[in-house]
């Protein structure tokens, strides 16, 4: 069964670490965007009945309930196995959570990133640890059983001691799912660009080294597993039964359809990508044009490696793939980055930390 992704790239502020197309845009564009999104969904011809829905961004928690109701009404299959909305902790109260639950939302992913105020202020985040705790309480009281908390390892001013504080808050709140991302240092975020060019803004000089960030990640793996969480994907941990059903579709190369700016779709053979900028997306929809600007055939032979190997259980490799990629696979096995067991192939613990090096072998 397929999934549905809804892109809502509007935020109250642009976080320093963010390398997505989301950001602060004019209010009138936000209103026009919702109308364009509804028009795109109305035109879609459903080939299958979706079982998961994911509203990402951006801050889709900003969508008014009446608009969210119209958006979700255009997706068949309710009640879905899983319907997720990404949310800022400070935006959640019992009333809004209850409204989400009534509309079919049963999973909320909280963009926490850290529980330490000095780290949060450098990123532009405005919540505090008690705010996160109150948000989780409100979600549970509203009957939303699946809660994910995002953390970032490698933020400026982060230390072993402060990272331990964040992990202790995770233990105290006891969510069913936690995502731990190592800070991406690239030109697409203000912080990443500042670090790359030796700049002084956004606390860049105080960002931990790559080795220390890897230590934070390994500490999280050990601590979360001690809490009874299963490390099922490179960045994701869950109590049994609380895995992200929607995101598993990406890693298993299952079909999904995306709506909105920079949304991607995959039907099992072709990949499609919508216009990236919200204003361009709105212009295309108002002009009666397709939101899609790119369509390419998926390279499934290679994708099974750099997508599927993100799962810690690994992937099953057919004989023809062993024949085609045998030299590369054997070299990665000899280097201690991959391990094989029968037809199964998976990352080693060292391979998880150096996964980008593994995936680069199959990115063409």
Secondary structure as GFF3:
##gff-version 3
##sequence-region A 1 364
A	DSSP	beta_strand	3	8	.	.	.	ID=ss1
A	DSSP	alpha_helix	27	43	.	.	.	ID=ss2
A	DSSP	beta_strand	52	57	.	.	.	ID=ss3
A	DSSP	three_ten_helix	60	62	.	.	.	ID=ss4
A	DSSP	alpha_helix	65	73	.	.	.	ID=ss5
A	DSSP	beta_strand	82	87	.	.	.	ID=ss6
A	DSSP	three_ten_helix	89	91	.	.	.	ID=ss7
A	DSSP	alpha_helix	94	102	.	.	.	ID=ss8
A	DSSP	beta_strand	107	113	.	.	.	ID=ss9
A	DSSP	alpha_helix	117	123	.	.	.	ID=ss10
A	DSSP	alpha_helix	129	141	.	.	.	ID=ss11
A	DSSP	beta_strand	146	153	.	.	.	ID=ss12
A	DSSP	alpha_helix	160	173	.	.	.	ID=ss13
A	DSSP	beta_strand	177	182	.	.	.	ID=ss14
A	DSSP	alpha_helix	190	196	.	.	.	ID=ss15
A	DSSP	three_ten_helix	201	206	.	.	.	ID=ss16
A	DSSP	alpha_helix	210	226	.	.	.	ID=ss17
A	DSSP	beta_strand	230	233	.	.	.	ID=ss18
A	DSSP	beta_strand	236	238	.	.	.	ID=ss19
A	DSSP	alpha_helix	245	251	.	.	.	ID=ss20
A	DSSP	beta_strand	256	259	.	.	.	ID=ss21
A	DSSP	beta_strand	264	266	.	.	.	ID=ss22
A	DSSP	beta_strand	270	274	.	.	.	ID=ss23
A	DSSP	alpha_helix	278	286	.	.	.	ID=ss24
A	DSSP	beta_strand	292	297	.	.	.	ID=ss25
A	DSSP	alpha_helix	300	306	.	.	.	ID=ss26
A	DSSP	three_ten_helix	308	310	.	.	.	ID=ss27
A	DSSP	beta_strand	315	316	.	.	.	ID=ss28
A	DSSP	alpha_helix	319	334	.	.	.	ID=ss29
A	DSSP	beta_strand	338	341	.	.	.	ID=ss30
A	DSSP	beta_strand	344	347	.	.	.	ID=ss31
A	DSSP	alpha_helix	349	353	.	.	.	ID=ss32
A	DSSP	alpha_helix	355	360	.	.	.	ID=ss33
###
